[in-house]
Amino acid sequence: MSLLDEKIDAKLHMQLVDLARLFTGRKELEVEAAYHAHYAPDERKLTVSQFWWDYGLPDKSAGMKTDVYLRALGSAWFTGAEAVRGYLTYGSGTALPKLATSVFALCEDMRLERICRRLRPGMGAVFAHRHRILGSYYAHKLQVHLRKGELADAAVLLLYGWFTGHAWHGELPGEYGALAGAIAQMFPLLEQVEEAPHTEDVAQVCRFMLERLKPCVGADASTAYFWVQAGSGAAQPLPAEYRGELKRAKPLANDDVLPDVDGERQLPGQARLPTWHRETSDRSPGLLRFELERGSRTAAEGSAPREGDAADQALAIAQGRSQRAKRTGAARTARREAVVPASGGHGEAAAAAFATAAWLAPEPPTAAQEAGFRLLRERAAPLAKPLERAIRRTLEVKRIAPRGDRLFGRLDKRLSRAVTDEQPRLFYKKRGPDPQLDAAFALLVDCSASMYDKMDETKLGLVLFHETLRALRIPHEIVGFWEDADRVTEQEAPNLFQTAVGFDTCFAVGSGAALMALEPQQDNRDGFAIREMTRRLLRRQERQRILLVFSDGEPSAANYHDVGILDTHEAVIQARRQGLEVISIFLANGKIHETQRLAMRNIYGRSSIVVPNVEELHEQLVPILRKLLLKSIQV
């Protein structure tokens, strides 16, 4: 499934992934869309139903989040995998296998929803929103099934109506009296389902219900409104009344077991381990340093209270007086560069092919490239002047701002105002130095094959920025990137970076001619490229560091098609958290499709500029750029 074609909301998807990992306790879990919601722990995957795709964002969010709640908080902890497997084996041997599966899946979901509401009362509102949508949809489908004589499907929807408070069974026409009577007789069984402590109890009740429905429905169900498949659930499920903390045991680095003896539990001859905690960076021996990742298994309960000793009081004193901002004690103070991972947490599939970066040596421009650059510079000159003038006007306002008539400062010579004015301003300040821009720009250019019809307009935009920044003496660089699809293997995915204009040559006359060498190549792994440029910009000393990404918002590479948008969105968020400003610029070739605009907004948020040509870039860019550069002005 192409996430771009489905117009997925990247922020919503990341929320679903965070919720799924939070409730299941599995950091490697991924969320995908499928026909039905399902939790597959062996595959490290949780799916949400495609039923919610065509709804608006509030309804889609409520539906998908409740799917995650039912699977991550419900199935992952309280559904018995063995009970599911046993019931599915029983259902496949009956004359109504689809009906058997649908009834069981519905009943188990209702039991899990009750558990979720009890453990997290705040989920009640979003579950109510879910049932308002489903109730309206199922009410219509019920009438359709009754007209077609599909009583098995109607029976499933009638059972759903009882669980959610819709009295559809009482509104059935007289010819369906037998079905309505059978549903009414199962009310005590449905109450048992809601109170069932285990999945096995639900399966037993569903067997009784199926036997009562067989004489009334005739043929098997045709539509799978509710579904469950083998592999879902936990090997050791918790009972429904469990009220403890849902927390998975963290695996130990070793697998030894300490003897169950009183007193201090320590193997003979084993030395005490040095301490370590999150505030320290090295593992050298020192005061109060515990290695928390290692240990031995004991019979003690992990969450049970234990009797303290004198050593605990020493730890409590040290902890109470510690200060997070000051790394004192045994740890050495070391300043490290910000580390940006190669792939994001929500796009782990993007690292299936290991991405590497190779920087190509700059090549001198040819005579044809220099001639082409001169033509683009002539076209960009009328567009660069308004941009440059807007920035210079901002500097001029700060330069000529009045420095006299102050309430404090140096005493002015015009003291007669002390008599003539009611509230005299007799002081002035010395004029400070002229304001200077303290900013650095990095222009990252997508050189993938999908840019073949947009590269000419993109080059014109690059010339516009280069000439403007060069006139303002703002350091900048222009880098093109692409992935060499012919050399991609399971172990390596080489990404190539071509520096057209570097920080050391950006002010030289005619230096921009080298950007004419940027041409469409093959694939593009945008998230990896943004992280690579983030590392480079973080080494700059300027106050304001701005990354401009010239792309069409279509990341596509090996094992990157489905997660490209999500991984790129996360790379943008990581860069902004580290102090960088990230702006996307999409210069189309005269036409813009709404899906392209939506894709850019999903990745870059409001800092995305989508215009059909360079002539319209000034109107959208100047307000954003001036606001960012004002932060970098030093007075």
C-alpha positions, 0 to 999 in steps of 0.5 A, a space after each residue: 500500500 502506498 501511503 502517498 496514494 492513501 493520503 495518510 496523515 503522518 502525524 496521526 500515524 506517528 500517534 498510532 505508533 506511539 500508542 501501540 508501543 506504549 500499551 504493548 511495551 514493544 519498542 519495535 512494533 509497527 502500525 500498518 493498515 489492513 482490512 481488519 485490525 489485528 495484533 501479530 506479536 510474532 511479526 511485530 506488527 499491529 494493523 488498523 482497519 481501512 474502514 476509517 480511511 474515507 472519514 474526516 480526520 476527527 472520525 478517522 482518528 477516533 476509529 484508528 485509535 480505538 483499533 489500537 486500544 483494542 489490540 495494544 491494550 486489549 489483545 496484547 495482554 488479555 486475549 489468550 492466543 491458545 483459546 483463539 487458536 482452539 476456537 478457530 479450529 472449532 469454527 472451521 469445522 462447523 457449517 457456518 465458519 464465517 458466522 462463528 468467527 464473526 460472533 467470537 471476534 465481536 464478543 471478544 472485542 466487547 470484553 476487551 473494550 470493557 477492560 480498556 474502559 476500566 483501566 483507562 476511563 479516559 478512553 470512554 469518550 473516543 469509544 463512544 465516538 467509535 460506536 456512533 459511527 459504526 452504529 449509523 453504518 451498521 443500521 443501514 447495512 442491517 436493512 440491506 441484509 434483511 432485504 436480501 435474506 442474509 440472516 447470518 450477517 443480520 444476526 451479527 449486527 443485531 448482537 452488536 446492537 445489543 452490546 452498544 445499546 441499539 434496540 434493533 432486534 425489537 424493530 424487526 418485521 414479523 417475518 423475522 420473529 424467529 431470529 428476534 426471539 433467538 437473539 432475545 434468548 441469548 441476552 443472559 449469554 451476552 451478559 456473561 461475555 462482558 463479565 468473562 475473565 478469560 478468552 476461553 470463557 468467551 469461546 465457550 459462550 460463543 459455542 452455545 450462541 452458535 448452536 442457537 443461531 443455526 436453525 434461524 439463519 440458514 446460510 453462512 455470513 457473507 461479510 466479515 464485519 468482525 474478524 480474528 485470526 490465529 496468532 493474536 493474543 498473549 501466550 499467558 493472558 491476564 485475567 479481566 479483573 487484573 488491576 496491576 501495572 501492565 509492564 513487560 519484564 526487561 530481558 537480562 544480559 545474562 541468564 543465571 539464577 541466584 539461590 533463594 536464600 535470606 540476606 543479601 543475594 550475591 553469587 560467591 566470589 562475584 565482585 560488586 559491579 560499578 554504578 551507572 545511571 543516565 546522568 553519566 556518560 562513561 562506565 569507569 568505577 566511581 561513587 554510587 554507580 550501579 550497572 542496571 542492565 545486568 543482574 541475576 534472576 531471583 524469586 522476588 516479585 519485581 513490584 513487591 516491596 522489600 525491607 530496606 537497609 542502611 545502604 538505601 538511605 545513602 542512595 536516597 540522600 545522594 538522589 535527593 541532592 543531585 542536580 540534573 543540570 550539573 554533571 558532577 561526581 565520578 562522571 567526566 564532563 564531556 561535550 558530544 556532538 548531537 547524534 542523529 540516527 540513520 532511520 527514525 523510530 517510526 520508520 524502522 523498515 527504512 533501515 532494512 537496506 543500510 543507508 550510507 553517505 558518499 560525498 562526491 568531489 566538486 567538479 568545475 563547471 563547463 562552458 555550457 553550464 556557465 552560459 546556462 547559469 548566466 541566463 538563469 541569473 538574468 531571469 532571477 535578477 528581478 525576483 531577487 531584488 524584492 527578496 533582498 530589499 525586504 531583508 535590507 529594509 529590516 536591517 535599516 529599521 534597526 540601524 536608524 532606530 532612535 537612541 535618545 529620549 530615554 528614561 535611563 542611560 547617559 544624561 543629555 545636554 538638553 536639560 531645559 526639558 526638565 522644566 518644560 516637559 511634564 515627564 521629561 526624557 533626559 537620557 540617551 544611549 550610545 549608538 550600537 554597532 550596525 546589526 549583522 545577520 548571523 545565519 547559515 543556509 543549507 539548500 538540499 536538492 532532491 535529484 531523483 528521477 521524479 524531478 525530471 520535469 521540475 528540475 529546470 524550475 528548481 534550478 531557477 529557484 536555486 539561482 534566486 537564493 544563491 544570488 540573494 544570499 550572496 548579495 547579503 553575505 550570508 554563508 550557504 551551501 547547495 547540495 544535491 542528493 540521490 540514491 544509486 539504485 543499481 548498487 543497492 544490496 541487502 547490506 548497503 544502500 549508497 546515497 550520493 551527495 553532490 556539493 554544488 556550492 560550498 560554504 567556502 566558495 559561496 561568495 565567489 563570483 560565478 560560483 553558482 554555475 556549478 549548480 547547473 550540474 545537478 540533474 535527475 538521477 535515480 531514487 531518493 531517501 529524503 529522511 536519511 538525506 535530511 539527517 545527514 544535512 542536519 549533522 553538517 549544519 549542527 557544526 556551524 557556529 551561526 545563531 540561526 541555521 536554516 535548511 531549505 529542502 527542494 523536493 516534490 515530496 515523493 520519497 522513494 527508494 529500496 524498502 522505503 516506499 511505504 515508510 518514506 513519508 513517515 521517516 522523512 517527517 520524523 527526520 524533520 521533527 528531529 532537526 527542529 528539536 535540535 534548533 534547526 529551521 526546516 522549510 520545504 520548497 516545491 517548485 512545480 512545472 506549472 501544475 500542482 495536484 492537491 495530493 502533492 500539496 497534502 503530502 508536503 504538508 504531512 511531511 513539513 507541516 506549515 513550513 511548506 511552500 508549494 507554488 507552480 513557478 518561481 514568480 509566485 515564490 516571493 509572496 510566500 517566502 518573504 514573510 517566513 524568511 524575514 521572520 526567521 532572519 530577524 531572530 539571527 540579527 545581532 545588534 
